[in-house]
Amino acid sequence: LKVRVVRSYPPSSQFKATFQESYQVYKRYQMVIHKDPPDKPTINQVRLVPVSFEDPQFKSSFNQSATLFAKYQMSVHKDTPSDCGENE
């Protein structure tokens, strides 16, 4: 697994070039960790928003994203809940 930080908004050329591959990693994660069937999640369920508390989409999805992050960190990396706070 190779991780790279790329600009998703506005979409950079690197983001566009790697979106399908990134989606496949996301889909595999959902199937293994959350036991989603192969037909879920669809590509339309992947949503990227700018990281800014000034952005309404980011603010509206922050709690859900923070919860997902914490579940991932505790499940995959065995972090404690205190290691997975919103500031992380």
C-alpha positions as a printed NumPy array, in Angstrom:
array([[  0.   ,   0.   ,   0.   ],
       [  1.365,   3.368,  -0.986],
       [ -0.164,   6.477,   0.545],
       [  0.143,   9.884,  -1.069],
       [ -1.47 ,  13.146,  -0.111],
       [ -3.044,  14.782,  -3.138],
       [ -5.309,  17.779,  -3.529],
       [ -8.909,  16.632,  -3.916],
       [-10.514,  20.039,  -4.187],
       [-10.237,  21.328,  -6.752],
       [ -9.244,  17.921,  -8.089],
       [ -5.557,  17.764,  -8.966],
       [ -4.258,  15.684, -11.867],
       [ -2.837,  13.206,  -9.316],
       [ -6.258,  12.89 ,  -7.676],
       [ -7.975,  12.28 , -10.99 ],
       [ -5.34 ,   9.737, -12.018],
       [ -5.622,   7.721,  -8.781],
       [ -9.317,   8.044,  -7.9  ],
       [-10.365,   4.643,  -9.248],
       [ -7.512,   2.884,  -7.457],
       [ -8.29 ,   4.749,  -4.229],
       [-11.952,   3.834,  -4.553],
       [-11.03 ,   0.142,  -4.856],
       [ -9.032,   0.377,  -1.595],
       [-11.984,   2.089,   0.094],
       [-14.392,  -0.542,  -1.23 ],
       [-12.169,  -3.393,  -0.014],
       [-11.929,  -1.74 ,   3.41 ],
       [-15.731,  -1.483,   3.613],
       [-16.154,  -5.12 ,   2.639],
       [-13.53 ,  -6.484,   5.065],
       [-14.062,  -4.256,   8.096],
       [-17.78 ,  -3.496,   7.798],
       [-18.84 ,  -6.654,   5.959],
       [-20.489,  -4.66 ,   3.171],
       [-21.577,  -6.752,   0.173],
       [-19.56 ,  -6.33 ,  -3.063],
       [-22.224,  -4.123,  -4.647],
       [-21.917,  -1.637,  -1.803],
       [-20.456,   0.927,  -1.463],
       [-20.983,   2.428,  -4.862],
       [-18.672,   5.037,  -6.313],
       [-21.394,   7.62 ,  -5.648],
       [-21.012,   7.056,  -1.903],
       [-17.45 ,   8.366,  -1.934],
       [-17.563,  12.008,  -0.991],
       [-14.574,  14.269,  -0.58 ],
       [-14.891,  17.723,   0.875],
       [-12.317,  20.434,   1.56 ],
       [-10.857,  20.341,   5.073],
       [-12.086,  23.672,   6.392],
       [-14.474,  24.524,   9.179],
       [-15.553,  27.423,   6.962],
       [-16.963,  24.943,   4.44 ],
       [-20.567,  23.861,   5.211],
       [-20.061,  20.367,   3.733],
       [-17.031,  19.779,   5.938],
       [-18.816,  21.019,   9.049],
       [-21.879,  18.889,   8.341],
       [-19.821,  15.704,   7.895],
       [-17.166,  16.295,  10.561],
       [-18.758,  14.255,  13.365],
       [-19.395,  11.325,  11.048],
       [-15.825,  11.503,   9.731],
       [-14.339,  11.758,  13.238],
       [-16.353,   8.721,  14.35 ],
       [-15.215,   6.706,  11.32 ],
       [-11.603,   7.739,  11.93 ],
       [-11.794,   6.617,  15.571],
       [-13.364,   3.256,  14.653],
       [-10.692,   2.676,  12.03 ],
       [ -7.805,   3.616,  14.348],
       [ -9.087,   1.424,  17.172],
       [ -9.925,  -1.553,  14.921],
       [ -6.931,  -1.554,  12.606],
       [ -4.21 ,   0.128,  14.671],
       [ -5.464,  -0.861,  18.139],
       [ -5.391,   2.763,  19.325],
       [ -7.201,   3.659,  22.522],
       [-10.242,   5.979,  22.382],
       [ -8.136,   8.763,  23.911],
       [ -5.727,   8.461,  20.96 ],
       [ -8.593,   9.076,  18.53 ],
       [ -9.961,  12.436,  19.62 ],
       [-11.284,  15.028,  17.201],
       [ -7.97 ,  16.879,  17.27 ],
       [ -6.232,  13.838,  15.848]])
